Amino acid sequence: LRLVSTQRIRTFDPALYTDEYTPESTGLVYDTLITYERTAGPAGLRLVPDLALRIPAASDGGRVYVFELRPGIRYSDGRLVRAGDFRRAIERDLRIGSPGNAFLSEIVGARACLRQARRCPVSRGVRTNDRAGTITIRLTAPDPDFLFKLTEYAFVAPIPPGTPHRPVGRRPVLGTGPYRI
C-alpha cells in the first residue's frame, strides 16, 4: 500500500501526529483502545472497541474508566502488547510535548507531568495490570468527551518498551495495525 501526500511527512511518531495526518491513515499502522466504526454515514461516528474488548462505562461519578485489553495483540515485530504499553505512551506524550496533551491533561497526574517532564509518573491516573490485561484511567473531573478524545489520531496507541522518550522523527515507532511503515 502506498499513501501519497502533497505534504512532506516530518514524522512517523504517533505522539506527534497533527492535523496534516488523517486519523484514517494513522489507523492503518496504530490502533487505539477504541475507535470510530469504519462505515459511511452517521454510523461512522459511533465508538467501537479496537484493542479493548468493550467500551467501558464510566464509574466513580464519571471519573474512572477500566479497559480490558484484547488478548494476543502483537506489534508488527511480533512482540506481545502489554497493558503497561498504554501508560508508557501517555507518559511519553506528556514528556515530549505531544499535541495530544490537550486530550490527556485531565488524567490524574498529567498536569504535574506537563510542568516537570523529567519526572512524569502518571501511575495514580493510569494504572495497568499486565497479567489481567487492564488499563484503569482516572480523571480529575468527569469528562463526557473523554472516550472520543481517546480516538483522536494515535496519541494513545500503545508503544513497546525501548521506544525513546524523545521525538523519533522519520524513524517509525512499532504499531499494531494491519500495516507497518
NORDAMO-V868046 format. One record per residue. RES is the residue in one letter. PSI is psi in radians with two decimals (* if undefined). OMEGA is omega as a letter, one per 40 degrees, with the letter a starting at -180 (none if undefined). BURIAL is # if it has 9 or more other C-alpha atoms within 8 Angstrom, else .. Layout:
BEGIN
res/psi/omega/burial
RES/PSI/OMEGA/BURIAL
RES/PSI/OMEGA/BURIAL
END
This chain:
BEGIN
res/psi/omega/burial
L/2.31/i/.
R/2.15/i/.
L/2.32/a/.
V/2.38/a/.
S/2.63/i/.
T/-0.15/i/.
Q/2.54/i/.
R/2.21/i/.
I/2.10/a/.
R/-0.47/a/.
T/2.64/i/#
F/0.21/a/#
D/2.07/a/#
P/-0.40/i/#
A/-0.29/a/#
L/0.19/i/#
Y/2.45/a/#
T/-2.94/a/.
D/-0.35/a/.
E/-0.24/i/.
Y/2.25/a/.
T/2.61/i/.
P/-0.51/i/#
E/-0.71/a/.
S/-0.60/i/.
T/-0.54/i/#
G/-0.24/i/#
L/-0.47/a/#
V/-0.67/a/#
Y/2.18/i/#
D/2.72/i/#
T/3.08/a/#
L/-0.76/i/#
I/2.83/a/#
T/-3.14/i/#
Y/2.56/i/#
E/2.34/a/#
R/1.45/i/.
T/2.81/a/.
A/2.81/i/.
G/-2.91/a/.
P/-0.50/i/.
A/-0.39/i/.
G/-0.09/i/#
L/0.06/a/.
R/2.34/i/.
L/2.42/i/#
V/2.71/i/#
P/2.54/i/#
D/-1.41/i/#
L/-0.23/i/#
A/2.68/i/#
L/-0.62/a/#
R/2.91/i/.
I/2.11/a/#
P/2.64/i/.
A/2.51/i/.
A/2.54/i/#
S/-3.11/a/.
D/0.89/i/.
G/0.45/i/.
G/0.25/a/#
R/-0.13/a/#
V/2.31/i/#
Y/2.27/i/#
V/2.02/i/#
F/2.44/i/#
E/2.16/a/#
L/2.38/i/#
R/2.38/a/#
P/2.67/i/.
G/0.21/i/.
I/2.40/a/#
R/2.64/i/#
Y/2.95/a/#
S/-0.28/i/#
D/0.05/i/.
G/-0.21/i/.
R/2.54/i/.
L/2.39/i/.
V/2.34/i/#
R/2.71/i/.
A/-0.67/a/#
G/-0.32/i/#
D/-0.43/i/#
F/-0.72/i/#
R/-0.70/i/#
R/-0.74/a/#
A/-0.77/a/#
I/-0.77/i/#
E/-0.72/i/#
R/-0.78/i/#
D/-0.85/a/#
L/-0.60/a/#
R/-0.65/a/#
I/0.10/i/#
G/0.73/i/.
S/2.52/i/#
P/-0.35/i/#
G/-0.19/a/#
N/-0.51/i/#
A/-0.52/i/.
F/-0.36/a/#
L/-0.13/a/#
S/-0.31/a/.
E/0.00/i/#
I/2.38/i/#
V/2.20/i/#
G/-0.25/a/#
A/-0.72/a/#
R/-0.60/i/#
A/-0.65/i/#
C/-0.68/a/#
L/-0.56/i/#
R/-0.57/a/.
Q/1.37/a/.
A/-0.53/a/#
R/-0.67/i/.
R/1.79/a/.
C/1.07/i/#
P/2.06/i/.
V/0.49/a/#
S/-0.42/i/.
R/-0.52/a/#
G/-0.45/i/#
V/1.81/i/#
R/2.35/a/#
T/2.66/i/#
N/1.81/a/#
D/-0.69/a/#
R/-0.80/a/.
A/-0.30/a/.
G/0.67/a/#
T/2.56/i/#
I/2.04/i/#
T/2.13/a/#
I/2.17/a/#
R/2.24/i/#
L/2.75/i/#
T/-0.43/i/.
A/2.74/i/.
P/2.47/i/.
D/1.77/a/.
P/-0.27/i/.
D/0.03/a/.
F/-0.79/a/.
L/-0.64/i/.
F/-0.64/i/.
K/-0.57/i/.
L/-0.28/a/#
T/-0.19/a/#
E/2.06/i/#
Y/-2.44/a/#
A/0.41/a/#
F/-0.62/a/#
V/0.46/i/#
A/2.48/i/#
P/2.60/i/#
I/2.47/a/#
P/2.79/i/#
P/2.53/i/.
G/-0.17/i/.
T/2.20/a/.
P/2.58/i/.
H/0.88/i/.
R/2.80/i/.
P/2.46/a/.
V/0.05/i/#
G/-2.25/a/#
R/0.07/i/#
R/2.13/a/.
P/2.58/i/#
V/2.42/a/#
L/2.48/i/#
G/-3.10/a/#
T/-0.03/a/#
G/3.10/a/#
P/-0.25/i/.
Y/2.81/i/.
R/2.76/a/#
I/*/none/.
END
